[in-house]
């Protein structure tokens, strides 16, 4: 005959087993969700008709937002916190090769994104990512980013605003690719890109180990600490004022995924009216 104490211990063991099963199921769901989210940082370079590349990263269940908070309800439209874009059109610029290295690696450089939502100032790290900073110095001075739209905002697992695509779809690039740089930066501790980081999007796929050195012009701005392996070149840091603008954009949320591109566009209309890079 089973005693009451034995019965309680048996029930406790069964309860613990159920809890473990639920936790394991949640972890598997999170991994699947993160594999989808990871494509937000993948650049699809338009070459030979375009090729789709996928990346992957490990997420932290404790840092996931509840699904109910992932996007505003379609029945509750969000007010656009940004102004109307300045007049002008995106320049159709493309280059066959990476520009010659002309930046001074010992100097300080800064990039200003004058957007419809406010100015985002970025300190560029030419010493650690010279070819990346050199590329932006070149492109920005050609007007490459002017009038371009920041096309993607992510709200689960990783918390970033992605910009730098003249097409506004996630498929555009400057015609050349850049090498990965600064992947051992001390700020990338514990597979976390801290809030305020600016880094390059690329085509790297951690599962197949393919797609290194495929950065172009697309970059992402981190508005909240994000779980990501150090596979994306960190090349800048956002100012305090720029972070306020970025958080305002993030607070407006993201739209439902586009059925064609899969992009989750920000509800805020984020257009870079004018970009500048200066040496200080």
SVG drawing of the C-alpha trace seen along z (x, -y; Angstrom):
<svg xmlns="http://www.w3.org/2000/svg" viewBox="-10 -69 57 71">
<polyline fill="none" stroke="black" stroke-width="0.4" points="0.0,0.0 1.3,-3.5 1.6,-5.9 0.5,-9.5 4.1,-10.7 5.0,-8.4 2.0,-9.5 3.0,-13.2 6.5,-12.5 5.3,-10.7 3.0,-13.6 5.8,-16.0 8.0,-14.0 5.3,-13.9 4.7,-17.7 8.5,-18.3 8.6,-16.1 5.7,-18.1 7.4,-21.3 10.6,-20.1 8.7,-19.0 7.0,-22.5 10.4,-24.2 12.0,-22.0 9.1,-22.7 9.4,-26.5 13.1,-26.3 12.5,-24.5 9.9,-27.1 12.2,-29.9 15.0,-28.4 12.6,-28.1 11.5,-31.7 15.0,-33.0 16.0,-31.2 13.3,-33.2 14.3,-36.5 17.9,-36.0 17.0,-36.6 16.4,-40.2 20.2,-40.7 20.8,-39.0 21.5,-41.1 20.2,-39.7 22.6,-41.2 21.1,-41.7 23.4,-39.7 22.4,-37.4 18.8,-37.9 19.4,-37.8 20.1,-35.1 18.5,-34.5 20.8,-33.8 19.9,-32.8 21.6,-33.2 21.1,-31.8 21.9,-32.7 21.2,-31.4 18.7,-33.4 18.0,-33.6 14.5,-32.6 14.5,-34.9 15.0,-37.9 12.2,-37.1 9.2,-39.4 5.8,-37.8 4.1,-37.3 1.3,-39.6 3.8,-42.5 5.5,-41.7 3.4,-44.0 0.5,-46.4 -3.0,-45.0 -4.2,-45.8 -7.3,-47.2 -5.2,-49.7 -3.3,-51.8 -0.2,-53.5 0.4,-57.2 3.4,-57.8 5.8,-59.8 7.9,-61.0 7.7,-63.9 7.2,-63.9 10.3,-63.1 12.2,-65.9 11.8,-66.2 14.2,-64.3 14.8,-60.8 17.3,-58.0 20.3,-58.1 20.8,-54.9 24.5,-54.3 26.5,-51.2 30.2,-50.5 32.2,-47.6 34.8,-47.5 35.4,-48.6 36.8,-52.1 40.5,-52.6 41.3,-53.0 41.7,-56.7 40.4,-57.1 42.9,-58.0 42.8,-55.0 44.2,-57.2 41.5,-59.9 37.9,-60.2 35.0,-60.0 31.3,-60.6 28.3,-59.9 25.0,-61.9 21.8,-60.5 19.3,-63.3 16.1,-61.3 12.4,-62.2 12.3,-61.1 15.3,-63.1 19.0,-63.2 21.0,-60.0 24.7,-60.7 27.1,-57.8 30.8,-57.7 32.6,-55.6 35.5,-53.3 38.0,-53.7 40.8,-52.1 39.0,-48.8 36.9,-48.7 38.8,-50.9 37.4,-49.3 33.8,-49.5 34.2,-53.2 36.0,-54.0 33.1,-52.5 30.6,-54.7 32.8,-57.7 32.8,-57.1 29.2,-56.2 27.8,-58.9 29.8,-61.6 28.3,-60.4 24.8,-60.8 24.2,-57.1 22.0,-57.1 20.1,-60.3 16.3,-59.7 16.6,-56.0 14.1,-54.3 15.0,-52.2 13.1,-49.1 13.1,-46.7 12.4,-46.8 12.7,-43.6 11.0,-43.2 11.7,-39.6 15.0,-38.1 17.0,-40.9 16.0,-44.6 17.3,-46.5 16.4,-49.0 17.9,-48.1 18.8,-50.7 21.2,-51.3 19.3,-49.7 18.6,-52.2 15.8,-49.8 14.1,-49.8 13.4,-46.0 16.5,-44.4 17.8,-43.4 20.0,-46.4 23.7,-47.0 26.5,-49.2 27.8,-46.6 30.7,-45.4 31.2,-43.6 33.2,-44.2 35.3,-42.0 34.1,-41.2 36.0,-43.4 36.3,-43.8 34.5,-40.6 36.5,-40.2 35.5,-43.6 35.5,-43.6 31.9,-45.1 30.5,-41.9 30.5,-39.9 28.4,-36.8 27.1,-36.9 25.3,-40.2 25.4,-43.3 24.7,-46.0 22.2,-48.8 23.8,-51.7 25.9,-49.4 25.9,-50.0 26.9,-46.9 26.9,-45.5 24.3,-43.1 25.7,-40.3 24.9,-36.9 26.8,-34.8 25.0,-31.5 26.3,-30.1 25.0,-26.7 26.8,-26.2 29.7,-28.5 29.3,-30.2 28.8,-33.8 31.8,-35.5 32.9,-38.9 29.6,-39.8 28.8,-43.1 27.5,-45.9 25.7,-49.0 23.0,-47.7 23.6,-48.2 21.6,-47.8 21.2,-50.0 20.7,-48.2 18.1,-49.9 18.1,-47.1 20.7,-44.5 20.4,-41.7 21.5,-38.1 23.7,-37.6 26.9,-35.7 29.9,-38.0 29.4,-37.6 28.4,-41.1 31.0,-43.9 30.5,-46.5 31.7,-49.8 30.0,-52.5 28.3,-53.7 25.1,-55.8 25.0,-59.0 22.6,-59.5 20.5,-61.8 20.4,-59.3 19.3,-56.6 16.3,-58.7 15.3,-58.9 15.9,-55.2 13.7,-54.3 11.0,-56.6 11.0,-54.7 11.0,-51.3 8.1,-52.4 5.9,-52.8 6.4,-49.1 6.6,-47.1 4.1,-46.1 3.2,-42.5 5.8,-40.7 5.6,-41.7 4.3,-38.5 6.9,-39.1 10.1,-40.1 9.4,-39.0 10.4,-42.5 8.8,-43.8 8.8,-47.5 8.7,-50.0 5.4,-51.7 7.3,-55.0 8.2,-56.3 12.0,-56.4 13.7,-58.1 17.3,-59.3 16.8,-62.8 20.5,-63.4 23.6,-61.5 27.0,-63.0 30.4,-61.7 33.0,-64.1 36.5,-63.7 37.0,-65.4"/>
</svg>
